[in-house]
């Protein structure tokens, strides 16, 4: 399929992000409302969509679990490359190197990747996305935490791992996926009224997620640390999807799984990277700039990669 096909299919989604950004940037939407709106989307529509989808597990197409090897194997390789880049080209310390490298691998797959995969690759792509989402936060947060604590103290503690596990398992998105999967594997069926309600709420998840993404981006500036930010964007939008694509070919993944992991790896920098930069008091401005810049660039780079690697 051509670049124009993916561009046309993805344009309304990125357009919705732009609308949210404009509403907040020009004061139409009060910025103090963005936080509550974002929390609402993470607590209600997105979990409803994922639980509803995974609860009907028997009707879903099978997923090749080797996609996890391609996706997270690529993330690990690019994380190491990111740390080396941060050390040798920007002379950052160990903590800043870890935050920089995390920016090159942590995708905005909940707010942007999930709606975009469903729109461009079809509903059959959602179980593949859900499988990645289950392991995404735990794997990448653990990798970054280990890297940061190693730079600070020489080795991470059991408490560090425990805090990461609790944070991930109590995440509404992960809980909804795991709960829905367990429900479906047990062969249970939702009552008709609940099934219909979850379906209706879930239909709002994609547009609302994209809108609050745009609203949130208006809080960040693109002026600070633009060289480091540009390097993060290059790792995230170009290097990571290419490495993941090569691994997907080596693992001989089916076409759908291969397209899903390339699409997810090509998404813009995730907001969790900014939370990590705040937590470790490092590169906040640079990461904030990369959120805005990578989201704008992904509107072109993602359709281009999908068309080239189709």
C-alpha positions in Angstrom: 0.0 0.0 0.0 1.2 3.5 -0.8 2.3 6.3 1.4 -0.8 8.3 0.4 -3.0 5.5 1.7 -1.5 5.5 5.2 -1.3 9.3 5.2 -5.0 9.6 4.4 -5.9 6.9 7.0 -3.8 8.5 9.7 -4.5 12.2 8.9 -7.8 12.5 10.9 -6.1 11.0 14.0 -3.2 13.4 13.9 -5.7 16.2 13.0 -7.6 15.4 16.2 -4.3 15.8 18.2 -3.7 19.1 16.5 -7.2 20.2 17.3 -6.6 19.4 21.0 -3.3 21.3 20.9 -4.9 24.4 19.3 -7.8 24.4 21.8 -5.4 24.5 24.7 -2.7 26.7 23.1 -5.2 29.5 22.2 -7.0 29.4 25.5 -10.3 27.9 24.3 -9.8 24.9 26.7 -8.6 25.9 30.2 -5.3 24.1 30.8 -6.3 23.3 34.4 -8.9 20.9 33.0 -6.4 18.9 31.0 -5.2 16.8 33.9 -8.7 15.7 35.0 -9.6 15.0 31.3 -6.6 12.9 30.8 -7.2 10.9 34.0 -10.8 10.3 32.9 -9.7 8.9 29.6 -7.2 6.5 31.3 -9.7 5.4 33.9 -12.9 5.0 31.8 -13.0 4.8 28.0 -9.6 3.1 27.3 -10.0 0.4 30.0 -13.6 -0.2 28.8 -12.4 -0.6 25.2 -9.6 -3.0 26.1 -11.6 -5.1 28.6 -14.5 -5.4 26.2 -12.1 -6.4 23.4 -10.1 -9.0 25.4 -13.2 -10.4 27.2 -14.3 -11.9 23.8 -11.0 -13.7 23.5 -12.4 -16.7 21.7 -13.5 -14.5 18.8 -10.1 -12.8 18.4 -7.5 -13.8 15.9 -4.4 -15.6 17.4 -1.4 -13.5 18.1 2.2 -14.6 17.4 3.9 -13.9 20.7 7.3 -13.6 19.0 6.3 -10.1 18.3 7.4 -9.3 21.9 10.9 -10.5 21.0 11.0 -8.2 18.0 9.6 -5.2 19.8 11.4 -5.4 23.1 14.6 -6.7 21.6 14.7 -3.7 19.4 14.0 -1.4 22.4 16.9 -2.9 24.3 19.3 -2.5 21.4 18.3 1.2 20.8 18.4 1.9 24.6 22.1 0.9 24.7 22.7 2.9 21.5 20.9 5.9 23.1 23.1 5.7 26.2 26.2 5.7 24.1 24.9 8.6 22.0 24.1 10.6 25.1 27.5 9.9 26.7 29.8 10.5 23.6 28.0 13.2 21.7 26.3 15.2 24.6 28.5 14.2 27.5 25.5 13.6 29.8 25.9 11.9 33.2 24.5 8.4 33.9 21.1 9.4 35.0 20.6 11.8 32.1 21.9 9.1 29.7 19.1 6.8 31.0 16.4 9.3 30.5 17.7 10.3 27.1 17.8 6.6 26.0 14.3 6.0 27.4 13.0 8.8 25.2 14.3 6.9 22.2 12.3 3.7 23.0 9.2 4.6 25.0 6.3 5.1 22.5 3.0 6.8 23.1 1.2 3.6 22.3 -1.9 4.0 24.5 -3.1 7.5 23.4 -1.8 7.3 19.8 -0.6 3.8 18.9 -3.8 2.0 19.8 -6.2 4.3 17.8 -3.8 4.5 14.9 -3.3 0.7 14.7 -7.0 0.1 14.7 -7.5 2.8 12.0 -4.8 1.8 9.6 -4.4 -2.0 10.2 -8.0 -2.8 11.2 -9.6 -4.3 14.4 -7.5 -7.5 14.0 -4.4 -5.5 15.1 -5.9 -4.6 18.5 -5.0 -7.9 20.3 -1.4 -7.5 19.1 -1.3 -4.0 20.5 -2.8 -5.2 23.8 -0.1 -7.9 24.2 2.6 -5.2 23.8 0.8 -2.8 26.2 0.7 -5.5 28.9 4.5 -5.8 28.9 5.5 -2.3 27.7 5.3 -0.3 30.9 6.8 -3.0 33.1 9.7 -3.9 30.8 10.7 -0.4 29.8 10.2 1.3 33.3 12.2 -1.6 34.8 15.0 -1.1 32.2 15.1 2.7 32.9 14.9 2.2 36.7 17.8 -0.3 36.7 19.9 2.0 34.5 19.3 5.0 36.7 19.8 3.3 40.0 23.0 1.6 38.6 24.3 5.1 37.7 23.4 6.4 41.1 24.3 3.6 43.5 25.9 0.9 41.5 23.0 -1.6 41.6 19.2 -1.4 42.0 17.5 -2.8 45.1 14.6 -5.2 45.4 12.4 -2.3 46.6 13.0 -0.6 43.2 11.7 -3.6 41.3 8.8 -4.0 43.7 7.7 -0.3 43.3 7.9 -0.7 39.5 5.8 -3.9 39.6 3.1 -2.3 41.8 3.0 0.8 39.6 2.4 -1.3 36.5 -0.1 -3.8 37.9 -2.2 -1.0 39.3 -2.3 0.8 36.0 -5.9 0.8 34.7 -4.8 0.0 31.2 -2.8 -3.1 32.2 -5.5 -4.2 34.7 -8.2 -3.9 32.1 -6.2 -6.0 29.6 -5.3 -8.7 32.2 -8.9 -8.7 33.6 -10.5 -9.0 30.2 -8.1 -11.7 29.1 -8.8 -13.8 32.2 -12.5 -13.3 31.7 -12.3 -14.5 28.1 -10.0 -17.4 28.8 -12.5 -18.7 31.4 -15.2 -18.8 28.6 -17.4 -16.3 30.4 -19.8 -14.0 28.6 -20.8 -10.5 29.6 -24.5 -9.8 30.2 -26.0 -8.1 27.1 -26.6 -4.8 28.9 -23.0 -4.6 30.2 -21.5 -5.7 26.8 -23.4 -3.0 25.0 -22.5 -0.3 27.5 -18.8 -1.2 27.4 -19.0 -1.2 23.6 -20.5 2.3 23.4 -18.0 3.7 25.9 -15.1 2.0 24.2 -16.0 3.6 20.9 -15.2 7.0 22.4 -11.8 5.9 23.6 -9.9 6.6 20.4 -11.1 10.2 19.7 -10.9 11.2 23.4 -7.4 9.8 23.8 -6.1 11.7 20.8 -7.9 14.9 21.9 -6.4 14.8 25.4 -3.0 14.0 23.9 -3.2 17.3 22.0 -4.4 19.2 25.0 -1.5 17.9 27.1 1.1 18.8 24.4 0.2 22.4 24.8 1.8 22.4 28.2 5.3 21.8 26.8 7.8 24.0 25.1 10.1 23.1 22.1 12.8 25.6 22.9 15.0 23.9 25.5 17.7 21.4 24.6 16.6 21.2 20.9 19.8 19.3 19.8 19.3 16.6 22.4 15.6 16.6 21.6 16.2 16.2 17.9 18.6 13.2 18.6 15.9 11.6 20.7 13.4 12.0 17.9 15.8 10.5 15.4 16.3 7.4 17.6 12.6 7.1 18.3 11.0 7.8 14.9 13.7 6.2 12.6 16.2 4.0 14.3 13.9 2.1 16.6 11.3 1.1 14.0 14.1 0.1 11.6 15.7 -2.1 14.2 12.4 -3.6 15.2 11.6 -4.3 11.5 14.9 -6.2 11.0 14.2 -8.3 14.1 10.6 -8.9 12.9 12.0 -10.3 9.6 14.6 -12.4 11.5 11.8 -13.8 13.7 9.8 -14.4 10.5 6.7 -12.7 12.0 3.4 -12.8 10.1 2.6 -9.6 8.1 0.1 -8.3 10.6 2.3 -8.7 13.7 5.3 -7.2 11.7 3.2 -4.2 10.8 2.0 -3.7 14.3 5.4 -3.8 16.0 6.8 -1.4 13.3 3.8 1.0 13.8 4.1 0.9 17.6 7.8 1.5 17.6 7.4 4.4 15.2 5.0 6.3 17.5 6.0 9.6 19.2 7.8 9.8 22.5 5.5 8.7 25.4 4.5 11.1 28.2 5.8 8.5 30.7 9.3 9.6 29.7 8.6 13.1 30.9 7.3 11.6 34.2 10.6 9.7 34.5 12.6 12.9 33.8 10.7 14.7 36.6 11.1 11.7 39.0 14.9 11.7 38.4 15.2 15.5 38.0 17.0 15.3 34.7 16.4 16.6 31.1 12.8 17.8 31.8 12.9 20.5 29.1 14.6 18.3 26.6 12.1 15.5 27.0 9.1 18.0 26.9 10.4 19.3 23.6 10.8 15.8 22.2 7.1 15.0 23.1 5.9 17.9 20.9 8.4 17.5 18.1 8.1 13.8 17.8 4.3 13.9 17.7 4.4 16.4 14.9 7.0 14.5 12.9 5.2 11.1 13.4 2.3 12.4 11.3 4.7 11.9 8.3 7.3 9.4 9.4 4.8 6.7 10.5 2.8 6.6 7.2 6.1 6.7 5.3 7.5 3.7 7.3 4.4 1.7 7.0 4.3 2.2 3.2 8.0 1.4 2.7 8.0 -1.6 4.9 4.5 -3.0 3.9 
